[in-house]
Amino acid sequence: MRKVLCVEPVIFIYIFASSLTSPLVQQFIYRRLWEEEYNSTFVSDSNATHCEQNKSSPIYIKQKEVQEKASVFNMQLDLTGSVPSLIVAFVIVANGDRQGRKRSLVLPSMGALIAGVCLSVISYFSLSLSILFAVAFITGLFGSMATFLGGGFAFIADVCHDEKQKTTRIAVVDLIFGVVSGLAGLSSGYFLRGIGFMWTFVTASLLHVLNIVYITFFLEETVSVSEFQHQAPESCKELLRETFSGVYMLFKTSPYKKRILIIVLLFTFMTYLFTVFGGTSLFILYELDEPLCWNEVYIGYGAAALTSVSLTSFLGVFLFSKCLKDIYIVFIGIFSYIGGMVMAAFAKTTLLMFLVRVPSLLCFMPIPVLRSMLSKVVLTGEQGAVFACIACLEVVTGAISLSVFNTLYAATVAWFSGFSFLLSAGLCLIPLSVLCWLLCTSWSGEDLALLVPEEVSSIESVDS
């Protein structure tokens, strides 16, 4: 059977299934906590959720308590899954340079399948929410979204030999991520209203089954794995040595300027992800609360609005890359995100909350551009190592940011629910300051592309 090098369908299916599940899990937790607090069935009509807006009402106070409990529960759940997935992401993606990329794609898909089946069972039998912690931990052992994307981006870096093509194709993956997650978010509300939680989780599980079949039987491996490499390491010590050797050598043998560039770009990537993950993760809780009081369909519309943001961010990368250096594209994207978060902090009507996406139209540009900049500064055999670092940073940053922002939201929702959005915008000053320093030291975008040929030349001269 002839295999293909097209990894985009794999990413499409995985992101759609995961994005279909993610908003439903938050709403499932919110509804169950609501029912436990009120000892009654959660009410949702065609216009809005059962939402009290009179601040002097006892129901309003309980409503805020549910918001706080849901925020803390989500934080604890994310931390439970992040700890094991951090280790798995580093090990699997880093070993991809020697053992192949498909492993980092199929394992997270299997973990997501297990999670979907368990969520279906919990929903059908109305089991305790505490079981979700065990599910999150077990799923984390199979990797996470960061492991999957780390393997996917490394796969693309393997098959792209032109630098501009690499930037564009990485941006395409982020476009797929945004568009598909938006469509899945839009669909989630109708799935929930039409077939309920259980069958929606079953649908997502079937999609992951389809993905596993495609990866296993139709996707070609980009890394040549010899028969010797297929054999298991002699000991646990040997396995650890092989795992960390690629990342260690990336920083040990690289020239000083290259090491500094990698560290600076990773720090910029991490700090920007911290603000984006933290700020956007609160949207659903914010929309469920008064005065918006959105139901599942409106929440789906809000998630679908990310489609336009992802599309415009991709178009921005595609167009700006023709006339601007990568670092200036990152600047534009960060300022776009700041504008959206400031507007979200004061959005008190449905129309205004939807219009938040207008200033944020280019906010996703920094993510693919920073990935591409990091990919350009390393050699071909170092792609797995650098994307393993990126995957680990995504897991660590996601866990920390979700913990910080959910805790902060729980503490501030009673007096100003938009405070967390303002903080998210303010924290963007950190990556902006780092990028300004990078510009002042004259380490521009061209320097990134020159480092790899210089390093190759130096290695060739040593060999000769």
N, C-alpha and C positions, 0 to 999 in steps of 0.2 A: 504494500500500500504506500503510495507516494504521500509524504508528509509536507506540511507547509510551514513557512516562517512568519505567518501573520498572527501576531499575539493580540491584536486589537479586539477580535471577537471574544476572547477569554476575558479581557478587562471589561468589556461591555456587559457581559452576562454577570460577572462577579459584582460589579458596582451596582447594577440594577437590582439584583437580589438583596444585596446588603443595604442599599438605600431604601428599598421597599420595607425592610424589616426594622431599620433603626428608628424612624419616627414612631412606628407602631409600638415598639418596646417602651419608649418614653410615655406614650399615651396609655399603654397597658398598666404601667406602674402607677401613673397618676390616677387612673380610674380605680384601681384596686385600693390605693391609699385613701381616695375619696370615699369609697364604699365602707372601708374600715372606720373612717372618722365619723361618717354620718349614719352608719349602719343602715344604708339604703342603697338602691340601685342608682348608678350614675345616669343622669338625664342629659340627652343631647337631641336637639331638634334640628330643623333644616336651616336655622339662622345662626344660632349660637349655643355654646354650652350653658349648663345651669351655672350662672355666674352672678354672684351678689356684688353690687356696686355701692351699696349704702355702707359707708365706713363705720357707722354707729351700730350696725346690725351684728349680733353674735355670729351669724352665719359668715359674715365677712371676715371675722377674726379666725374662724375655723378654716376658711378658704385660704388665708395666708399661711396657716399652719400646714395645710396640705402642700402648698407651694414649697415651704421650707423642707418638709420631709421628703418630697419628691426630688428636690435638688440634692440633698445630702445622700439619698439612696442611690441616685445616678452616679454621684461622685464615688461612693464606695464600690459600686459595681464596676465602674471603669478601672479603678485601681486594682481590683481583684484580677481582672483579665490582663492588665498591662504588665504586671510583674513577670509572669511566665512568657508572655509574648515578646518582651524585650530580649530575653536570652535567646529565644528561638529565632527572632528576626536577625540578630547578629550572627548566629552560628550558620543558619541556612543561607543567607544572602552572601556572607563572606566566603563560604565554601563554594559558591556558585562558579567562581573562576576555575575551579578544579573539578567539581562534581556535577556541573550543569545547572541550568536555570529552571528547568521544569519542576524540580523539587520545591522551590520556593513559590511556585504557582499552585501545585496540586495540594500541598499540605494545608494552606489556609482555606482552600475550597472544601476540604474534608472537615476542617474545624467549623466552618460556617454551616455545613450540612448538619453536623451534630447539634449545633446551636438551634437551627431551625426546627429539627425534630423535637428537641427538648422543649422549646417554646410552644410547639403545637400541643404537646402532652400537658404542659402546665396550664395552658389556656383551656383545654378541653375538660380536664378534671378539676379545675379551679384549685390547683395546688398552691402551697405557700410561696410567697415571693422570695423567701430566703433561699430556695432552691436555685434561684438565678445566680447566686454567688458561686455555687459549685459548677454550674454550666459555664459561667464566664471564665473560671480558672481552667477547666478542661479545654475549652475552646482556645484559650491563650497558649496552651501547650502545642497546638497545631500552627501557631503563628497568628498573624492578624492582617489587617489591611496594609500596614506598613511592610510586612514581609512580602505580601503579594505584589504591591506596587514596586518595592525594591527589586524583586526578581523581574518584574515586567519592564522597568526602566533599564536594568542591566541587559535584558534580552534585546531591547531596542538599540542600546549602545553597541552591542555586538554586531548587529546587522547594518548599522549606519556608519559609513566611512567618511562621509562629507560632513563638516562641522555645521553648516547651515541646515542641512537635512536633519541632523541630529536635534538641533534646537527646535525645528518645526515639528518633527515627529514626537518629541517629548511634549511639546505644547498641544499636539493633537490628543495625546493621552489625557492631559489635564482637561482638554475640551470635552472629551468623552466622559470624564469623571463628572464634570459640572452638568453637562446636558442630560446624561443618563440619570444622575442622582436627582436632578430636577424633575424629570419625567416620572421617575419612580416615586418621588415625594408626592407629585400630583396624583398619581395612580393610587397611592396608599390610602388616601381619604375615601375614594370610591370603593376600593377593595374592602376596607373596613366596614363601610356602610352596607355593601352588597353581600359579602360572605363572612364577615366577622374576623376576629383575630386568628382563630385556629387555622382556617382554610387559607388565609393569607400567608401564614407561616409555612404551611404545607407547599404552597405555590413557590415560595422562595427556595425551599428545600429541593424541589424538583429542578429548579434552575441550576442549583449548585451541582446536582447529579449530572446534568447535561454538560456543565463546564468540566467536571472531572473526566468525563468520557472524551471530550475534545482534546484536553491537555494530554491525556494518556496515549491516545491512539492516533491523533491527527497532527499534533504540533511537533515540529522538528526541533531537536536540541541544537543550540548554537555553539556549545562548547564541546570540543572533542574530548571524550572521556575514555582513557585507555583501560585495558583489562586490569592493569595493576591498580589504577585509581578506583576501580569498582570494588576492589577488595577492602574489607573492613580494616581500620587502623589496628596496629598490634596492641595498643593499650589506650586507656583513657587519656593518659598523658600525651600520647602521640596525637590523638584526636584534638585535644586542646591546642597543641602546638600548631597543627595544621590550620585550625580555625583562626587563631590570632596572628599567624605569621604574615598573612597578606596585609592586614591593617597595620601591623607593626612595621613591616618593611616599607609601607607607603609613607610613613613619617620618618623612619630611620634613615633610609637611603636617599630621600628626596633632597634637592637643594634647599637652602634656607628660605629663599624667596617663595618657592613652591609650597613649603610647609606653612609659612605664614599666610599665604593666600588661601590654602585649604581651610585652615583654622578660622580665618576671618569670615570666609564664605559660609562655613558650617554654622558659625555663631550667628551670622545674619539670618540664615535660613531658620535656625532654631527660634530666635527671638520673634521673627515675624510669624512663624507658625504658632507660637505661644499666644500671641494676641488674636490671631484669626480663629484658632480652635476654641479659645476661651470665650471670645465674644459671640461667635455664631452658635455655639453649643447652647446658649441660653434663649435662643429665639422661640423655641416651642413653648417653654414654660412662660416666657414673657407674653406670648400670644394667647395662651390659655387663661391668663389672669385678666382681671379688670384693668383698664376699661375696654380692651379689645374683645375679650371673651370669645375667641375663635373656636369653631368646632373642627372636626377632623377634615372636612372638605376645604375649609379656608386655610388650615394648616398645610394641606396638600398644595393649594394655590401658592402659598408662600414659599414652599420648597421648590415648586416649579419655576418660581421667579429666578432661581439660581441658573436656570437654563440660559436666560438672556445674558446674565452676568458672565457665565463661562464662555458663551459665544463671543461676546464683545471683548473679553480678555484675550481669547485666542486671536481674534482679528487684530487686536492691538499688538500682540507679540509678532504676528505675521507682517504687519505693516511697519511698525516701529523698528523692527530688526533690519529693515532695508536702509534706514537712514540714521539710526541712533545706536550708540553702544549699549551693550547689555545692561550696564550699571544704571544708565538713565531710564531704561524701561522699568527697572525695579523701583526707582524713585517715584515714577508716575503711578505705579500700582499701589505703593504704600500710601501716597496722598489720597488716592481714590478710596482706599479702605477707611482712612481717618474720617473723610467726609461722610461716608455711610454710617459709621458707628455714632458719630455725633448726632446725626439726624435720627437714628434709631433710639437714642436715649430720651428723646422728647416726642417720639411718635405715640400719640394717644388716640388716633383714629385709624380705621382700616385702610383708608386711602393713603394716609401718610406712611403707614407701615409698608405698604406696597411700594411707595415712591422711594423708600430707603435704598432700593436697588439701583436707582438712577445714578447717584454719586458713586456708587460702588461698582460701576460697570467695568472697571479695569482692575479691580482689587485682586484678582487671581493671577495677574501677570507675573509678579515676583516669584511665584512658586516654580513654574517650569523654567523660567530664565535662570534662577539660581541653581537648579538641578543641572541645567545645560552647562553653566559656567564651571561647576564642579567636575562634570564629565569631561570637559575640554582640557582641564589642567592636569589630567592623569593619563597614564599610558593605557594601552588596550588591556593588558593583563591586570590592571588595577581597578577596572570598572566595578567588579564585584565588591572590592574592599571599600571603595568610596560610597557605593550605594548601600552597603551594609551600615556604614556610619550614618548615612541619611536615614535609613530605616530605623535604626536605634534612636536617633534623635527625634524622629516622628513619634515613636512610642513613648519615650521619656517626656517629651514636650507635651504630647497630648494628655498623658496621665497627670502631669503637674498642673497644666493649665486648666483642665477640667476640675481638678480638686480645688485649685485656688478660686476659680471663678464661680463654681457652684457653691462653695462655702461663703464667698463674698456675697453672692446673690441671696442666699438664705438669710444672711445677716442684714442686708440692706433693702430687701423687697418690701418691708413694711413701711419704710419712710421714703424711699426713692428707688424704684425698680430699675431705672435707667442708669444708675451709677456705674454698674459693671461695664456698660458700653462705653461710657466716658473714660473709664480706666483703660479699657482695651485700646481706645484711640490714643490716649496719652503714652502708653507703653511703646507705641510705634516710634517714638523719638529715639529709642535705643538702636534699632537697626538703621534708622536714618543717620544717626551720629556715626555709626561704624562705616557706613557707605561714604559719608563725607570725608572721614579720615582716609579711606581708601583712595578717594579722588585727590586729596591733598598730597598724598605720597606718590601720585602719578602712576599708580598701578591700575591701568585702565584695562578695558576689555581686550585690546590687542595683545597685551602682555600675557593674558591667559592662553591665547592660541599659540604664542611663540614659545612658551615654556616646554611644551611636549616635543617639538622638533629639536630644540636646543638640548633637551635631555637625551633624546635618541642619538643625536650627533655625538654627545659626550660619551655615551655608552659605546658607540661604534668605534670611536677613537681609542678607547681603552682596550677594546677587543683586538684592535689591529696592532 
